[in-house]
Amino acid sequence: MILLAVLVLDYYAVFSRFNFRNESNLLFNDHELLSTVFILSWHFVLVWFLGLKTIQDRSESYFGKRVPINDATLVQVEKRVMDAVTIANMGAVAEWVRKIEAKARRFLKAEHSVTMVPVESTSGGRKYIEFECVRYVYDERAGRFQPYSFAVGPTYADLHKQSSGLSSNDARLREELCGPNKIAFPADTFGSALIKEFSGIFYIYQMMTLWIWYYYAYYYMGLVLTIVIISSGLSKVRVFLTAQRRVLSMANFTGVVRALRNREWVTLSTEDLVPGDVIEIKASEHVLPVDAVLVSGGAVCDESSLTGEALPVVKFPVKNDANMVYKRDDSSKSNSLFAGCFVLESQPAVKGQPVLAVVTATGATTSKGRLVKDILFPTKVSFVFQEHLKVVFMLLMIWGGIMLVLSIILLGTTGTDAWFYGMFTISQVLSPLLPAVLVIGQSVASERLAKKGILCVDLDRITLSGKVKVYCFDKTGTLTKEGLNFLGVQPVIPNSLKFGPVLNDFSQFPTPMRVAMLTCHSVTMVGGFPVGNFVDVEMFRTTEARLGKPGEDMDVPISDATVVHAASNGDGQLQILKRFEFVHSNAYMTVLMRDPVTGKMYAYLKGSFEKIREICDSASLPPDAESNARFHASEGCYVLGFARKELPSNITYTDAVNLTRMDLERGGIQFLGLCLFRNELKADTADALEELRDGGCRVVMITGDNMDTGVFVAKRCGMIRNNEFGEVLVVMGDVDPADKNRVVWKTGSNQIEYQDLTSKLAASRAGNYRPMELAVTGKAFNVLLNNGAMRNLLFDTRVFARMSPDDKVMCVRLHMEKAITAMCGDGGNDAGALKAAHSGIALSEAESSVVAHFSSRNRSIFSCVELLREARCALDISFASYKYLIMYGEVLAFIGLMQYYFNVNMAQAMWILVDGSTVPLSWALTQARPALRLARTRPTARLLGPETLISVIGMIVINVIFGIIAVAMLFGERYSNGGWFNCNEFASQFYDIRRWWELADNYEGQVTGIIIVFQIVHASAIFNIGRVYRSGFWKNWVFLSVYGAIITLLSFVTLADPNPLSCVFHINCGTSAALSRLNRDWGTNYSTSFLGVPSSYYSFSGHNVMPMQFRVRLWLLCMGNLLVLVLFQWGVVLNFGRSFAKKRWPQSRLMYKP
C-alpha cells in the first residue's frame, strides 16, 4: 500500500527534488517505466489482499506448530457454516449460485468457520478456552476442552438439601470450571469493527479501483468516491456498534450480593457467584445477576424487561418434595427468578429471616445469557436479491474483461496506457458505488423508521422485509389490548346439572364462586396494591377484598399462610393455607383454603375449562358444559373453570398442608361454573390488518389462547371474513381424546372426515365452494406435522391456538419454507418466533425484544404496515439504484468504445460531471417516500428476472442507437451547413494518449461526451419513476432539484455560445484567435476575451465550437432520447412488458389467501 502511494505521488512529480538526475523530474525517470512498476505492484497488492482474505481465518495457524492439545497455547476451533435462513422457491438462478458456493467451500475446505482461541489458565492452573461466551475447560481424561455444568437439584427436596450453601473450595472449583458470572464477549472497538467491515471482497475491489483513479490523473473523482464509500461503510459500522452496545449494556451487571459460604453469610461480587450458591433475595434497584430458584420465602418480581408483561409477578418457594423435579422454564417457572428481572419485594417465610434462593445458572447459561448469545451470534439470512447480486457481479466482471480487450483493440495502442484505459472501462462497467448505494437506501429507510418509533438492528432485514408474504401475529397484547376485563361468572345451579345466567355483580354470586375468586389466585400485595398474573389481579380487584401478609392474623401456625379480608357478603376472613401455582403444562392452579369460623377446608381449582373438565367428577358437569364454554369462547370470552373439593373433617390442617398436589386433587372434585373475561381488540387492529391483506400479505394468528377465542378474535379483526362466494366456513381441528395421534375436524357440532375436508378445501380454493378457514390447536398442529399433512394445510389454516413457545417457532419456520415470513409479538413468550422469522418486529421495548430485527415503541400493529411500506420502498429504490449504476457503466462502456475508435475522450471536467452527478443522483433516488398505501403486489427481488433484464437491456440498446445517431449527425455536417466539420481535422497520433484530457478538444469527443452525460442523467430520471411502492415521480422533490440543476447546467453548456463555464468543460470553446476567426468566417459575434478563455487548445483549428443550429438539434436529440426512454420504461416495461413477461415466462407462484 505504501509502495502504491509512493508511485502515485511520483506520477505527480512530488519527489522531483529528491531526483538528482536531470533527465526527468520522476524517481523512475519516465512514465512508461513508472506505469510498469505501478501495474506490477498493483497486481501484487491485489493478489496479496485476496490471498489474505482467503486464509484470514486460518492465518494464525500457519505460523504455529501443531502440538498435542494439552500442550497447546492456541486452539483452532472449527464450526460448521450453517446454511442461511432461506425459502424454498428462490428460483433456479439462486439455487445454482448456492450449489456453486457449496462446491467452492468444499474445494477450498471452507465448510467450517475457523477461530483461533488462546488457551488460558485459572489461578489453580486449570486450562480453559472461551468460545462464543462459553468456557470450555480441559478434561485430561477426555483429552479435550468441554463445557461444564453443575446439576442443581434435580428434585425440590434436593434443592432444599443444597440450601446450606457451598464451601469456599467448592465455589472456587466451580468458578474455575464455569468461569465468572459474566458474559465473556470481547466487544468490538471502533477500529476492529472498521477492519471487519472494510475487509470484504468488494471493498478490496473498490480500493484497487481507486488506486488506478488516483494514479491516472483522476484523483478528483477518486476523492469523492473515497468519501462516499467510507461514509457508507461508517454508517454500517455505526449501526453494528450501536446494536452490539445495546445488547452488551443489558448483558452484564456488577454489584454485590450476600451469599452463604462455609455456612456463613459473606458479601460477594456478583461476578463471583457460581451455580449452587445460596444467596439472599431482597428488593433492589439493580437487576438480578443470576438465574435462581426460591427455597425459602417468596418474592415479587418485575419481569417486564424480559417478557414485556406490565404487571409484577409473584414467585413462591419450592416445596420440600422428593417427587417434584425442578424445571426452570416449565412447571417451576413460578418458583424461578431470572437474570435481568428486578426484585420489588421479598417475603420471608419467617419474620426476620432472609429469603433464600439457590443459584441455578450464571453467565451465558442463564435465560438472559442465552438470549444475548443468540443475538451476538445470529444465523445468516439468504435472500434472492443477494444471490442474484453475486451472479450480476460475476457477469459484470466478465463483461468488463471483454470491454478491456475491445478497448485495447479500438485504441490501436499497446503498453501500459492500454491497460489503464481498459481498467477504467472495467471500473465503469462494475461501479465501485454499487454496495454503497444499497447501504445508503437501507440507512435512509432505517432513519425514517426510527422517526416513527421503529428501531432496526439489522439493515439487511429492511430490504428482505419488502418481500414479506406472510405475517404471523400473537394475539394477547398484539392484536388485543394488554390484560383482560372481568365479565362475570356463570355458576352451576346447586343440586341441578344446569347453568344459571351470567352474573356480574359479585354480591350476587353463589358463595362457592365468591370463595373461589377470593382465594384461588396467585395475588400478593406490594405497597397496598395487588400484583401477580393479570387475570388473577383483575379477578381479585372485582372482589374489593384485602389480602394480608403471609403469616399475619392467622390462628394456625403456618408461616406462609395468608388471610383474605372479604369486603362484605358475610364471607368474613378466609385463610389460604397452601398454593400450587399455575403452570402452562397443567393449565390450572390449586389452593388449599380454610374457613376459620367452621374449620372446614377446601381445595379450590381454577384453570382452562378443558383442563378443569378433565379432572372434575363427570357427574358434576352439566351435559352442555362443553358447548356452553365454547359458546362463550366463540363470543370472544376468555373462559376459566372453577371447581372445588371438600376435605374430610377428620383431616387436620397440619396433615392437609403436607398433602402432595396429587393427593389433594385425587377424586371428589366438583365443578362449580365458569369465570368469564373479555380481551378487547385494539382500536386500530382491524384497519391495520385490512391494509396488510389489501397489500397482498397473508395474516395468521399464532396464540397460546383457546381456539374458540382465537377464532372469535380473528373474525372480529377481519382476519377471517366472508367473500363474494359466501359466508366463511371455519373448521376446527383438535386431537381425538380417544386417540392422541388422530385429529378430529369439526364445524360447530358436525364432524368432518379428512377426505371430505381436503376435497372441500380444493373446491374452495378454486372458487367452487364457500370460503373455508382452518383453526388448529398446538396438539393437532404437532400431530399433523408428524404425519405430513400440516404442510398441505398450512395456507388454509388461519388460527393456530394453544401453541407453546416452541410450537410458535416451528409454525413460523414452516411458513418460512413457503414464503418470506414476518412475526409480530410483544417479545415475551414469542421471542423465539421473532428471532426465527425472516423479519421479526416486537411491539415492546423489553430487553427480550432485542432478539427481533425491529422493535416498536408504538404498541399498534400499524407499525407492521409502516415497516412494510418503508421496506418495499427501500427494496424498489435499491433496484432502481442498481439499475441506474449498471446503466451508467454500460452507457460509458458502449459510447466509450466509440470514443476509443476515434481516439478521443472527454475533458476532466466532463468526467467529474459524469461521476460527480452520479453520487448526488444516486443519493437523491433514495429520498423517495413510500407509497401511502400498500400495493397488492411486492417489488421484484430478482436482478436477473425478465422485468429487470428487459428494462436494462432495452435502455442500453436505445441509448446506443441514440449515440450512433448523434455521431451520424456530426458526420453528416461534412456535406451540409458549410461543411464546418472535418473528420480528419483531429489526429490523435500527434497527442500523448497518457494525457487523456488532451483528447477532448475536438468535435467527436465533444458530441459523444454530451450524449453520454445526458443519457446517464436521464437514466436516473427513468428509474425515479416509481410504480406503486414509492410516491410519485414529482413528489421526490430532492431528486427533482438535483436532476433539474444538472440538466440546466448541461443544457446551458450545450446550447450557449463560448463562455467561461463551457470552456471549463471544453465544450463550444476555443482560443481567442480561433474565436475571432470564427466570427469572421461564420459572421458570429462570439466573445473572445472572457474570463477563462484558453490560451491553447489541443486541436489544429484551436476550437470545437458547433454552429447554433447543430447545438439545438443535438439538444433536441438528447431530449428525444429522454422521451423514448420514458415511453419504453412506463409503457413497455411497467405495463405491456410486465404483462407479456408474466405470460411468456410464468413463474410457479405460491397460491394463497391474504
N, C-alpha and C positions, 0 to 999 in steps of 0.2 A: 504494500500500500504506500509506504514511504517512497519507494522507488518510482511508482507511478506518479506520485505527487511531484517528485523532482523532475521527471520527464515532462510533465505538463508545464511546470514553471519554466523549464528550459526552452520549451516551444515559444514562449513569450519573451525569451531573452532576459529573464530575471537574473540569471547568473553571469551576464556578459562581463561584469567587472572582474570575475574570477577566471576568465579565459585569457591566458597570456599569449595565445596565438592570434595573429592578426587576420587570419583568413576568414573568420566568422565570429559573430557575437554569441554563438551557441557552444555549449560544452562539447557537443558531438559534431561540431564543425558544419554539417549540412543537415537539412531537414529530412532527406531521404534516410540517412543513417539513424537520425533521431527517431523517425517514424518506425523504422525496422525494429529498433530496440524497444520502442513502446509496444508494438504489436506482440513481440515475443514475450515481453514482461506481462502484458495484458492476458495472454493465454495461460501463462504460468500461474498468475494470481487466480484466474478463473478455475483452472484445474485444482489448485490448492484449496480454494474455498469449497468446491463441490466435493472434493475428497474428504475434507474435514466434516462437511455436512453428512456425508455417507457414514462415516465411522465415529461421529461425535459421541454416541452413547458408549462405545467400547474403547475410546481412545486411551483412557487411563490404564486399561488392562494391557495395552500393547507395550507399555514401558515397565510392566511389573513382571515378577517371576511367579509362575504357578507353583503353589506350595500346598501341603495338606491344610485342611480348613482350620485345624486347631492352631496352626502357626501363622495364619493369615492376618495381615493388618488392613486389608481391603477385601470386601466380599462382593462379588458380582451377582446381583440379584436380577433374575430374568423373569419377566411377567408376560404371559401370552397377550398379544394385542387382540383385544376383544373386537368382534365385528361391531360396527357402529349401528346405532338405532336407526332403522330404515323402514321402508314399507315394501310390500310385495311387488307392486306394479310400477316400478320405476322406469320401465321401458328397456328396450333392447340395448340402446347405446350405453345407458348407465350400468346395466348388468355386465356388458362387455368390459367396461372400464374396471369394474370391481374384480372381475376374473383376472384381467391383466395385472392389476395391482397385487392380487393374491399370489400369482405366479412369480411376480417380481420380488415380493417379500420372501418367498421360498428360495428363489435363486440367490438372493443377497443374504439369506439367512437372517432376515429381519422380521421374522414372525413373532419375536419377543422384544418388548422394550427392555433395555438394559440400564441398570442403575448401579453405580459403584458406591458402596456404603462403607464407611470406615468402621473398623472394629474398635470398640471402646471397652473399658473395664470399670467395674464398680469398685468402691472402696475395699470390698472384700476380695478383689481380684477376679471376680466372675466376668467373663467376656460376654458382650452383647452387641447387637446392631439394632438400629431403629429404622424401620421402613414403613412409609405411609402411616405415620403416627403410632405404630405398634412396635413394642420392644420384643425382640427375639433373642433369647438367652441361649448360649452354647450348652448343649447337653452332651457331656462326654460319653455317656453310654450310647446315645443315639448317633453321636458323631455329626451333629448338625445344629443349626440355630433354629429354635422354635419358640412360639409364644407360650407363656404360662398363664394359667387361670387357676384360681382357688375356689373350691366348692364352698359356698356359704350356704348353710342349710344341710341337706335339701328340704327337710321337713320343718314344720313350725316348731316342733319340740327341739330339733337340733339348733334352731336359731336361738331359742331360749337358753340352751346349754352354752352357746357361744357369747351370751350377753355379759360375761365377766371380763371380756376384752382380751387383748393379746399381751404377750410378754415382749420386752424390748427386742430380744433376739429373734422372735418370730416376726415381728414387724420389720426388722432390718432385713431378714431373709426375703420377706415378701416384697419389700421395696426394691431389692436387687433384681428380683425376678420380674416384677410388674412395672418397675420404673416409678418415678414420682407422679403425683396426681396432677398431671397437666397434659395437654395435647401437644406433643412434640412435633410441631410443624415449622420448619425454617421458613419464615415469611420472606417473600421476595423483596429485595431492596429495589429502589428505582433503577439502579444500574443493572441488576440481574434480570429484571423484567424487560429492560431495553434489549439486552442480549437475546433473551428468548424470542422477543418479537421480531427483531431485525436480523435474525439468523435464518430466516425462512428462505426457501429456494427463490421465490420471486423477488425478494429483497436483494439477493445476490445478483439476479439479472438486472434489476434497476440500478444497482451500484455500478456494475460493469458498463452498462449503457451510458451512465452519466460520466464516467471517466472518459469515454470517447467524445462525448459532447464537450467536456471541459478542454480536452486536448485540441480538438479540431475547430477552434475559434467559434464555439457555440456556447461559451460559458454563461452568457446572459440567461439563456433559457435553462441551462443546466442548473443555475442557482435557483430559479423559480421552481423547477420541478423538485429539486432537493428540498426546498422549504415545504412544498405540498406533501411530498412522500413522508418526510419526517413528521409533519403535523398530523397526518392521518395515523401514522404509527403511534405517535404520542397519545392520540385520542384513544386508541385501543388499549395502550398501556394504562392510561388513566382509569378507564372503565374496569380493567382487570384488577388493578391495585385497590380501587375503591371497593369492589366486590369482595376481594380477599380480606381486606382490613375489616370490612363489616362482619365477615364470618369469624375472623380471629378475635375481634373485640368481644364476641359473645362466647368464645371458646374457653377462655381461661379466666379464673378469678383467684387471687391470692389473698388470704386473710388468716385469721387464727380460729381455732376451734378447741373445745375441751374434749379429750378422749381418755378412755381407760387404758392405761398401760401398766402392767405389773400390778393390776388391781388398785391402782391409784389414779386419781384424776390429774392429768397434766395438760398444759396448753401447748398445742402444736400448730405449726403452719399447715394450711390446708394442702400444700404440696406433699407433706409427709404422710398423709393418710393412705392406708392400704386396705384391700378387701379383708374383712374380718374385724376391723377396728370397731369399737363401740364408742359412739360419740353422743354428746348431749345435744338435743334439739331444742332450740329456743327461738323466739321471734327475733328477726334480724332484718336490717335493711339491705343486706347483701344476699346474693343468690346462694343456694345450697351447692357446694362444690362436688358432691358425690351422689351416686345412687345408693339408697339405704332402705332398710325395712324396719318399721317400728316394732319393738319388742316390749316396751313398757310406756304407757301413756299414749296420748293422741296428739294430733296437730291439725291446724287449719292452714292450708297452703294456697298460694296464688300461683296457678299454673298457666295463667293467660299468655305468658311469653312463650310457652311451649306448645300449647294446644289452641290458643285463641279463644278459649272459653272465658267469658267475662266474670263469672261468679267463682269465688273461692271454693275449694273442695276440702272435705273433712277426711282425714286419714286416721285409721284405727290400728291398734297393735294386733299382731298375730296372736292367736290363742296357742296355748301350750298343748298342741295336739300332734301326736306322732303319725296320725293318719292323713294329715293335710300336707301336701307338697307345695313348696313356695314357687310361684310362677309370677315373675315380676311384671310382665306385660299382659297378663291374662287374669286369672282368678284372684291374684294377690295385688291387683293394681290399687285397691283402696287401702292397702297396708304399706304401699311403697312410696318413698319420697324420691323425686327425680332431680338430677343435677340441672340447675338452671331455674328451679322454682324458688319462690320466696315463702318463708315460714312466717305467717301472720300471727299465729298464737300457738303456744304449746299447752297441752292439757295433761298434767301429771296424773298418774294412776293413784298416787298417794300424795296428799298435800305436802309440799316441801321437798319432795323427791324430784330428781330430774327426769325428763322424758328421754328414753334411751332408744337408739337405733343402731343396727348393725350395718356397716358399710358393705354393700354387695358388689359395687363396681367403681373403678376410678379411671381417670384419664379418657382415652379413646374408647374404652369399653362401656362407658356409661351411655344411657339413651341419648344424651346430648352429644357425647363424643362420636357416636356412630353417625348421628345427623351431620356433624361437622365434617367427618371423614368423607361421607358421601358427596358433600358439596365440594370439598377440596380436590377430590379425585373423581370427576364426573365421567360418564360414558360419552364417547364421541357420538355425534349425530351426523348421518349422511343424508344429503338432500340432492334431488335430481339436478338442481341448478348447479351445485358444486361438482357433481360427477360430470356433467356436460362441459363445465368450465375447464376441466382437465383436458378433455378432448379438443376443445377450442384452442387452448394454449398450444397443444401439440401441433394441431393443424396450422396455426399461425406461424409457429416456428419453422415448419416445413415450407410453408409458402414464402416466409421470409428468406429462407435459404435459396429458393428458386429465384426470387427477386434479386438476391445478391448476385447470382450468376448472370441474370439478364442485365443488371446494371453494369457489370463489368464489360459484358459484350457490347452493349449500346454505347458505353463511354468510349470504347475503342482505345483504351489505355491499360497499361499494366502497372505493377509496382504497388507501393503502399497506399497511394491515393485511391486506387480502385477498391482496396479493402475498406478504407474509411467510408467511401460512398456506399458500398454495399452494406456495411454495418449500420449506417444511417437509415438505409431502407428497411432493415430488419427492425430497428427501433421505432420506425413509423408504423410498420405493419402490426407489431405487438407493442402497443404503447405502454411505457412504464407507469402510466397513470391508472391502468385498469384496476388493480386492487384498491388503490387509494379512493377511487370514485365510489366503490361499493361501501367502504368504511364510512365515507362522508354521508352517503344516503342513510345508512343504518344509524349513524350518530345523530343526524337531524331528526329521524323518527324517534330515537330514544329521548332526545331533549323535549320533543313535543309531548311524548307520553308522560315524561316527568312533570311537565307543567299541568297535566291532567291528573296527577297523583298516582301514576302507574310507573313503578321503578323497574328497570330492566337490569339483570345481572349477566346477560349473555347476548351480545349484539347479534350473533348469527341466528338466534332464535326469532329475531324480528322478521327476516325475510321468510323463514320457514313457516312462521305463523300466517303469512299471507296465503298459504295453500291449505289452511285448515278446512277439513270437510266434515269432521265430526266433533261436536262439542259436548263433553260429558259434564254433568253438574251434580254436586252434592245437593241435598235438599235443605236440611235444617241449617239456618244461618246463611245460606247461599241463595236459594230460591225463596225461602221463607224468612220471616223475622227471627231474630235470636230469641230463644226461650218460648214458653207456651203460656197460654191463658187458660185458667181453670174454667171449665164449662159447667160441670155438675157431676152428679152420680146417678146411677140407675140401679137401685138395690133390688134384690130378690125379695118378694113379699114373704114374710115369715109363714112357715107351715104351708107354703104353696110354691110349686115349681114354676112360678111366673114372675116376669119382671114387672116392677112398678113403673110409674112415669119417671122421667128425668127430673131430678130435683137440683136446684141451685142455691137454695137457702140453707146454710149449714145447720141452723137451729131446727130445721125440719127433717134432717137426715135421721135414719134409724140409729140407735145407739151403737151397734157394732160398726157401722160405717163411720160414725164420728170418731170412735176409738181408733179405728184403723188409720184415719187421717191424722189423728193426734200423735200416734206412736210409731207407725210403720214408715219410717223415713230415716235419712242419714243426716238430718239437720243438726247443727250446733250453733251456739250463739257467740258472736265476736263483736265486742263493742256495743252490745244491745241489739244487734241485727242478726237475723238468721242467715247462715251461709251453708252451702252444700250444693248438691245436684239441683239444677234449676227447676226440675219437675217437683222435687221434694220441697224446695223453698216456696214455690208457688202454691202448692197444696197446703203447706203449713201456715202460710200467711192467711189463707182463707179461714182457718180456724180461729184466728185472732188470739191464739194461746201464747203462753210464755214458757220458755224452756229454761230449766235450771242448769246449774253447773254440775258436772259429774261428781257424785258423792255427797252433794249437799241436800239437806232436807229429807234424807232417807231414814226410814225406820228399820232398815235391814243393812247389815254391814257389807255392802258390795261397793267397792271403791269407784267403779266406772259406771254404776247405775245412774240414771238421770230421771228427774222428776219433771212431768209436764203439768203446768198450771193452766187448766182449761179456763176459758173466759166466762162461760155461763153454761146453761143447759143441764146443770146438775151433774156434770161429769167430774167435778172436783179435781183431785190430784190423781195422776196416773204415773206409774213407775215403769220406766224402760230398763229392764234388768240386763238384757244382752242383745246385741245386734249381730246378725250375719249379713254382711254387706252385699249389695247388688254387684254381680259380676256378669260380664257380657255372655260368658259361656252358659250361665244358668238363666239369665234374663229375668231374675226376680230376686227379692231380698226377704229376709225373715227377721222378726223381732220377738223377743220374749218379754211380755209385759205383765204387770201385776196391779190389781186393784187393791189399794191399801185398806179400803173400807171392808170389802168382803173377803179379802185374802185370796181371791181366785186368780189364777194365772192362765194366760192365753198365749199362743203363738199366732201372730198375725203375719200374713204374707201379702206382698204386693209385687206385681210384675206384669210382663206382657200377658195378654189374655190367653194366648196359645199355651204358654208355659203353666200358668195357673190352672187352666183347664186340665192339663195333663196330670197334675199332682193332686187335684181335688177328688174327693169321692164322687163317682159319677152320679150317685143317687141325689146329690145336692145340686146338680146342674139342671137348669131348665132345658127342655128339649130344643128350644130355639136359641140357646145361648150363643152358638157359633154364628148363626145367621144374624142375630141381633148385634153381636160385636162387629161383624163385617159390615152391617148396615151403617153403624156409626163411623167405622173407618172409611167407608165409601163416601161419607159426608165430610171427610176431612178431619175427623177427630183422631187424636192420639189416645188409644184405648188401653187402659190398665185394668187388671182384675184384682179384686180383694178376696181374701179367704182367711179363715181362722180355725184354730184347733184349741179346744178347751183341755187343759191338763187335768189329770185326775187329782182329787182333793187330797189324796194321801201322799202326794209328792211335795217335799219341802222345797223352799226356794233355793236352798243350797244344792239339792240334787238337780233341780231344774237348770240352774246356771251351769252345772257341769255336764249337762247333756250335749252330745255332739249334734251338729246340724242334721245329720242323717236320722238320728234317734228322735229328735224333736219333730221332724216332719214325717215320721213314719205313721201313716194311717190316720183316719179321723179328721181330715181337713175338709171343712165345709165352705162351699162357695158363697160369698156374700153379695157380690154385684160388681158393677163396672164403675170406674172412675174416668171421666172424660176431660180431655184438654183439647184446645184448638191451637194449631200452628198457622198463623196468618201469613199470607203471601206478602212479600214486599210490594210496595205500591207500583214500582216500575218493572217488576219481573215479567209480566205478560207482554208489555210493549217491547222489552229488550229481546225476549225470545222470538217474538214475531219478526223483528228486524233480522235476527240471525237466520231464521228459517227463510225469510224472503231473500236473504243473502246467500242461499244455497247451502247452508250448514244443517246437518242433521243434529238435532238436540236430543240428548239422552239423560235420564236420571239414574244415578247410582247412589243409593241411600242405605243406611242401616235401619231405617224405619220399616214399619209394617207395609205390606204390599198394597193393601186396600187404601191406606192413607197416601201412599206414593202415587197410586193411580188417580185418586181424587185430586191431589195437588197438580198432577200432570194435566188433568182436564181443566182445572181452574186457570192454570197459567198458559194454556194453549199448546202445550207440548203434545197432548193427544186431542185431536179435533176432527170434526166431520169434514167431508169434502163433497164435491159435486156428485159423487157416486152413492152417497147416502150417509147414514149415521154410522159412526165408527163402532166396530165390534172389538171389545177388549177381552182377550183370552188370557187367563192367569194360570201359570204353571207352578206347582209345588210338588214336593216328594210325596209319594204314597205312604201313609202311615204304616201300612202293612208290608211295604216293600221299599226300603230306603234307596234302592237302585232304579226305581221307576218314577217317572214324572207324570203326574195327573194334570190334564188340561181341563179347565172349566171356564165357562162363561155364565156368570150368575150361578145357578144351581145345576146347570146342564153340563155334563161331562162330554168332552170331545176326544175321540181317538186320534192318535198321532197322524195316521194316514189321512184321515179326513181333514185334520188341521193343515197339513202340508199342501193338500190339493186346494183348499180354500185360500191359503196364502198365495199360491201361484195364480189363482184366478183374480185375487185382489190386486196383485202386482200388475197384472195385465189389464186392469180396469174392467173386468168382467164380474166383479163381486164388490160388495160394500167394503170400505176401508177397514183394515184389521191392524191391531196393535197387540203385541205380546207383553206380558209382565211376568217376571220370574223371581223366585226367592234365591238367596245365596245357595241353599242346599240344592235346589233344582238346577241352578247355574253350574254347579260343580258336577252333578250327575250328567247333564247334557254335554259338558266339556269332556268328560271322560269317555262318553260313548260316541263322541264325534259329531253330535247333532248341533251343538251350540254355534259353530261357525256358520252353518247353513241358516240358522235362525237369527243370527246376530243383528242383521239390519232390518228385521221385523220386530225386534224387541226394543221397547221404548223405556220400560221401567225395570231396573234391577234393584230388588228390595232385600232387606235383611242381609246386606253384604258386609262382611268383615273387612278390616283394612287390607288384608292380603287378597281378598276377593276383588276389592276395588282395583288393586294393582293389576291383577290378572285380567279383569274386564277391560281396562284401558289398553293393556298390551294386545289383547285380542282385536280391538278396534284398530290398533296401530298396524296390524298386519294388512289391513284392507285400505286404510286411508290415513292421511295426516290428521292426527287426533289431538285435541286440546282438552285439558281438565281444569275445571274451576271449582274451588272449595275454599274452606276457611283456614287451611293449613294445620288442622288438628289431626284427627284420625285418618285424614285423606292425604297426609303429607307424602306418603309413598307413591300414591297415584299421581300427585302433582309433579313429583320428580321424574316418574317413569314416562309421562306423556311427552309427545313431541313439543308441546307448548303448555306449560302449567302456569296458571295465574291464581294467586292466593288473595282472597278478599280479606286480608288481615295484615297487620304489622308485627305479628308474633314472630319470635325467633325461628319457630319451625317453618315459617313461610319462606325463609331464605332458600329452602330446597327448591322452591318454584322458580321458574325463569323470570316470572313477573310477579310483583306484589302491588296491590292497590290499597291506598288509604281510603278510598271510597268503597263502601260495602255493597254498592249496587252492581248488578251484573251488566249494567251498561258499560262497565269497564271492559267487558269482553267485546262488546261492539266497538268501542273506541280502539281497542288493541287490533282488531281485525281491520278496521278502516285504515289505521296507520300502517299495519303490516302489508296489506295489499297494495297500498300506495307506494311503500318502500320497495316492494318486490317489482312493481311495474316500473318505478323510477330506475331501479338497478338495471333492468333490462334496457330501458331507454338509454341510460348512460353507457352501458356496454356496447350497444349497437352504435351509438354515436362515436365512441372511440375506435371501434372497428372500422366504421365508415371513414373516420379521419385518417386512419392508416392506409386504407385501400385507395382513397382519393389521392393521397400523397404518392402512394406507390405507382398507381397507373399513370397519373399525369406526370409524375416524376420520370417515368420511363420515356415519355415524350420529350421531356427536357434533356434527359441523357442522350437521346437520339440526336438532338440539335446541339448537344454540348453547351447547354445554357443552364441557368439556375435563377433563384430568387435572391434579392438583396437581403442582407442581415436583418434589416428592419421588417421585411415581409415575413421572414421566418419567425421572428419574435412575435409578430402579429398573429401568425398562424397558431403557434404553440401558446402564446400569451393569451389569446382569446379562448383557447380550448379549456384552460383551467377555470376561468370565471363562468364560462358557459356550462361546463360540467357541474360546477357547484350550483349554478342557478337552476339547472334542471331538478336538482334535489329539493328545491324550495317549493315545489308544487304541493298544494294542500290536498289531503284526501277528499274523495267524493263525500257528499253529505250523507248519502245512504249507501248501504252495501249493495253491490250488484249481485245478480243471481249467479253469475259465473265467477271464477277465480282467475287471476292473471296467470299466464303461462309461465312455467318454470323450466321450459326446455329450450336451451340455447340452440339446439340442433333440430328443433321442431319445424314443421312446414311453415308456420306463420313467420317465425323469425328468419328462416332462410330465404323465403320469398321476399320479405321486406328488405333484408340487407343486400342480397344478390341483385334484386331488381333495381335498387337505388344505385348500386355500383355501376350497373350497365347504363342506366340513364345518365349518370354523371360522366362516364367515359364517352358516351355519344356526344354530350354537350361539349366536352373538352375537345373532341375531334372537330366538331362544328366550329368552335372558336378558332382553332388553328387553321381550318379551311377558309374561314372568313378572312383571316390575316393574309394567307397566301393568295386569296382572290384579289387582294388590293394591288398585286403586281401589275394587273392589267386594267385597273379602273381607278378613278379619282386621282389621276395624275401619276399613278404608279409610285406612290410615296414609299412603298415597302419594297425592299430589295433583299431577297432571301440570301444572297451571297455577301451581303454587307458585313455581317459579323462572322469572323473566322476564329473559332475558339483555339485553334492550334497556336495562335500568337499570344495566348494568355496562359498563366500558371494555373493549372487546374486545382492546385492546393489552395490558392486564393479564390475560393469558390464564389465569393461575393462579387468578384470582378466579372463573373459570367452573367450578371443580371442586367447590365446596361444595354439591353437590346430589345427588339420587339417580341421575339419569340419567348424570352424569359418573362417579359412583362405581361403578355397576354395569358400565358399558361399560369403565371403566378396569380393574376387577378381571378381567373376562373377557379383555381384551387381554393383560394381563400373564401370566395363566395360560396362554393359548394360545401366546404367544411362548416361554415357558419350556418348555411341553410339547413344542413343535416341536423343541427341542434334544434332548429325550429320545428322540423318534421317530427323529431322524437319528443318534442314538448306537447305534441297532440295526444292528450290523454283520452282513452276510450271511455271507460266507465269507472276506473279506480282512482282517478285524480280529478281535481277540479278542472274546469275548462281551460283551454289554451290562454284565454285573455285574463284569467284570474291569477296566473303566476306572474305578478307584476315585477318581481325581482328579475325573472328571466327576460320579460319584455323590455325592461330597462337596459339590461346588459346587451341583449340582442339588438335593440334599436340603436344603441350607441355605436356598436361595432359596424352595423350596416350603414349607418350615416357616415361614419368615417370612411368605409370602403367606397361608398358611392361618391363621396366628395373627391377622394383621391383618384377615382376612375374618371370622373367627368370634368374635374376642374382643369383650368389651364395651369401651366407651370407655376408653382408656388412653393414656399418653404416646406409645407407639410408633404406635398407629393415628392419633393426631392429627397426627403428623409427616406421614403420608401423606394426611391429610384423609379418612379412611375411618372410619365409625362414630364420629364426633366431633361436638362442639358446644360452645357456651359453657356456663358453669356454670349460668346461668339456664335455658337451654334444656334441659340435662340434668335439672335439678330439676323442670322442668315435665313432662318425660317420666316421671320417677319417680312423679310424682303421677298422670298420666293413664294410664300403662301398668302401674302397680304394680311397676315395676322398682326395682332398688337400685343404679343406676349411681353411681360415684364422681363427685363434682362439683368436687373441689379437688386433683386430682393435678397433678404437675409437667408443665407444657407445655399446660395447658388454655387454649384460645384465649380472648382477651378479646372478639373479634368474629369473626363468621362471615358469609361472603358468601351468605347465603340469608335469606329472610324468616322462616323458622322458627328460624334460629340453629343448626341441626344437620342432619346427614344420617345419623342412626343408624337402622339397619334392625332390625326385630324378629329375635329369635334364630331363629325357625322359617324366616324367609326367608333369613337368612345361611346356615343349614345347607343349604337347598335350592339356593342359589346355589353353595355349595362343592361339593355333590354333582354339580351340573350341570357344573362345571369338571372334576371327576374323571371324570364320564361322557364328557366331551369327550376326555380323555386316552385312555380305554378305546377309544372308537370310532376314534381316530387310530391306536392300536396295532394294532387289528384290520385297519384299512384298509392300513396300511403292511406289516404282516407277512403278512396273509392275501391281500390283493388285489395289492399292488404286487410284493412279493418272491416270491410263489408263483403264485397264479392269474393275476394281471395280467401277470406276466412271460411265462407260458406263452401266454396269449391274445395278447399283443403280438407274440410271435415268430410265431404262426400268422397273425395278421391283417396284420402288416406285416413279412413276412420280408425279411431282408437277404441280398444276394448275398455270402455269406461265403466266404472262401478255404478250399478243401478241402485238407487237408494231413495228413501223418502226423507225429505228435510225434517 
